[in-house]
């Protein structure tokens, strides 16, 4: 007995391996308001995506109670988009991404 759906065949999905052409090089700019409250959640999130982060520079802007972080990222657009989407959902955090044109 095949179950309640006898005419449905089992399908195996094999994920495609990403090639170097799928990778994008980009810069992510992050502005954190009230860094004392938001920094731990942001750092945890960035740690989860450390495999696509090539470099990170963070500068406190104490006069305005802000922190400014720039990331150099190298990954596919899905990974980078997932990371920046989660960053953008954090309270008091603004994020923007720019990709380089690579031939």
KEKE-3310 file (N, C-alpha, C; in steps of 0.2 Angstrom, whole numbers, plus 5000, padded with zeros to 4 digits):
npx = (5004:5003:5000:4989:4990:4992:4996:5006:5022:5038:5050:5066:5076:5090:5101:5108:5125:5134:5142:5157:5152:5140:5143:5144:5152:5152:5147:5141:5132:5130:5120:5119:5108:5108:5118:5122:5110:5107:5118:5122:5113:5115:5128:5128:5120:5128:5139:5133:5133:5146:5154:5152:5157:5170:5177:5177:5173:5171:5164:5163:5151:5151:5146:5133:5127:5128:5133:5143:5145:5154:5154:5163:5157:5156:5147:5133:5118:5107:5111:5117:5106:5098:5105:5105:5092:5088:5096:5090:5078:5080:5078:5081:5091:5098:5101:5110:5115:5127:5132:5147:5151:5155:5165)
npy = (4994:5011:5022:5037:5044:5037:5040:5049:5053:5051:5063:5068:5082:5090:5101:5115:5117:5132:5143:5152:5163:5166:5173:5189:5204:5216:5231:5234:5245:5250:5259:5262:5266:5271:5262:5254:5247:5239:5233:5220:5210:5213:5210:5196:5192:5195:5187:5175:5176:5176:5169:5175:5188:5198:5208:5220:5236:5247:5261:5272:5285:5296:5309:5309:5298:5286:5272:5267:5255:5247:5234:5222:5211:5195:5185:5175:5183:5179:5175:5187:5196:5190:5191:5206:5209:5203:5211:5224:5222:5224:5234:5251:5251:5254:5249:5248:5242:5241:5234:5229:5231:5217:5210)
npz = (5000:4995:5003:5006:4995:4981:4968:4968:4965:4973:4975:4973:4978:4973:4979:4970:4968:4973:4962:4959:4952:4957:4968:4976:4979:4991:5001:5017:5026:5042:5054:5071:5083:5100:5105:5117:5120:5108:5103:5107:5102:5088:5087:5089:5078:5068:5070:5067:5053:5049:5040:5028:5030:5026:5031:5045:5051:5064:5072:5085:5088:5098:5101:5096:5101:5093:5084:5070:5058:5046:5034:5024:5012:5005:4996:4991:4984:4991:5004:5008:5008:5017:5029:5030:5030:5042:5051:5048:5054:5068:5082:5082:5072:5057:5040:5025:5009:4996:4981:4972:4954:4946:4933)
capx = (5000:5007:4997:4983:4991:4995:4998:5011:5029:5043:5055:5072:5078:5097:5103:5114:5131:5135:5148:5160:5148:5134:5145:5144:5156:5148:5148:5135:5133:5125:5120:5115:5106:5108:5122:5122:5104:5106:5124:5123:5109:5118:5134:5126:5118:5134:5142:5130:5135:5153:5156:5152:5160:5177:5180:5172:5175:5166:5167:5158:5150:5148:5142:5126:5125:5128:5139:5143:5148:5154:5156:5164:5154:5157:5142:5127:5113:5102:5114:5118:5100:5095:5108:5103:5085:5088:5099:5085:5072:5082:5076:5086:5096:5097:5106:5110:5120:5129:5136:5151:5150:5161:5165)
capy = (5000:5017:5028:5040:5047:5032:5042:5055:5050:5054:5067:5070:5088:5090:5108:5116:5120:5139:5144:5159:5168:5168:5177:5196:5208:5222:5235:5235:5251:5249:5264:5259:5271:5268:5256:5250:5243:5235:5230:5212:5207:5214:5206:5189:5191:5196:5181:5169:5177:5177:5166:5180:5194:5198:5213:5224:5242:5250:5268:5276:5293:5297:5315:5308:5292:5281:5268:5266:5249:5245:5227:5220:5205:5191:5179:5176:5188:5177:5175:5194:5198:5187:5195:5213:5209:5202:5217:5229:5221:5226:5241:5257:5249:5256:5246:5249:5238:5242:5229:5231:5228:5213:5207)
capz = (5000:4995:5007:5004:4988:4977:4961:4968:4965:4977:4971:4977:4976:4974:4978:4966:4971:4970:4959:4961:4948:4961:4974:4975:4983:4993:5007:5021:5031:5048:5059:5077:5088:5107:5104:5123:5120:5102:5101:5109:5097:5082:5086:5089:5071:5063:5071:5063:5046:5049:5034:5022:5031:5025:5036:5048:5054:5068:5074:5089:5087:5105:5102:5094:5104:5088:5081:5063:5056:5039:5033:5017:5012:4999:4997:4986:4986:4996:5010:5010:5009:5023:5034:5030:5032:5049:5054:5047:5059:5074:5084:5082:5068:5050:5036:5018:5005:4990:4978:4966:4948:4944:4927)
cpx = (5004:5005:4991:4983:4995:4998:5004:5018:5033:5048:5060:5075:5086:5099:5109:5119:5132:5141:5151:5156:5142:5136:5145:5148:5152:5150:5141:5137:5128:5126:5116:5114:5106:5112:5122:5116:5104:5112:5125:5119:5112:5124:5133:5124:5124:5138:5140:5131:5142:5157:5156:5155:5167:5181:5175:5176:5170:5168:5161:5157:5147:5144:5135:5123:5124:5134:5138:5147:5148:5157:5157:5162:5155:5153:5137:5122:5108:5105:5115:5111:5096:5098:5106:5096:5084:5090:5093:5079:5074:5080:5082:5092:5094:5103:5105:5116:5121:5134:5141:5150:5156:5160:5168)
cpy = (5006:5023:5031:5043:5043:5035:5048:5051:5054:5057:5069:5077:5089:5098:5109:5119:5127:5139:5151:5164:5170:5173:5185:5199:5214:5225:5235:5240:5250:5255:5261:5265:5268:5262:5251:5245:5238:5231:5222:5208:5207:5210:5198:5187:5191:5189:5175:5170:5178:5174:5170:5186:5194:5203:5217:5230:5246:5256:5271:5283:5295:5304:5314:5301:5287:5277:5267:5260:5248:5238:5226:5213:5202:5185:5180:5181:5186:5177:5183:5197:5196:5190:5202:5213:5208:5208:5223:5228:5223:5233:5245:5255:5251:5252:5247:5245:5241:5237:5232:5227:5224:5210:5199)
cpz = (5000:4999:5004:4997:4984:4971:4961:4969:4970:4973:4976:4974:4978:4973:4974:4970:4968:4967:4961:4957:4952:4967:4972:4981:4985:5000:5010:5026:5036:5053:5065:5082:5095:5107:5111:5123:5114:5100:5102:5104:5090:5081:5086:5081:5067:5064:5067:5055:5045:5043:5028:5023:5031:5030:5039:5052:5058:5072:5079:5088:5093:5105:5100:5096:5098:5087:5074:5061:5049:5038:5025:5017:5005:5000:4991:4989:4991:5003:5013:5012:5015:5029:5035:5032:5039:5053:5054:5052:5066:5076:5084:5078:5061:5046:5029:5015:4998:4987:4972:4960:4946:4937:4927)
residu = (UNK:UNK:UNK:UNK:UNK:UNK:UNK:UNK:UNK:UNK:UNK:UNK:UNK:UNK:UNK:UNK:UNK:UNK:UNK:UNK:UNK:UNK:UNK:UNK:UNK:UNK:UNK:UNK:UNK:UNK:UNK:UNK:UNK:UNK:UNK:UNK:UNK:UNK:UNK:UNK:UNK:UNK:UNK:UNK:UNK:UNK:UNK:UNK:UNK:UNK:UNK:UNK:UNK:UNK:UNK:UNK:UNK:UNK:UNK:UNK:UNK:UNK:UNK:UNK:UNK:UNK:UNK:UNK:UNK:UNK:UNK:UNK:UNK:UNK:UNK:UNK:UNK:UNK:UNK:UNK:UNK:UNK:UNK:UNK:UNK:UNK:UNK:UNK:UNK:UNK:UNK:UNK:UNK:UNK:UNK:UNK:UNK:UNK:UNK:UNK:UNK:UNK:UNK)
# end
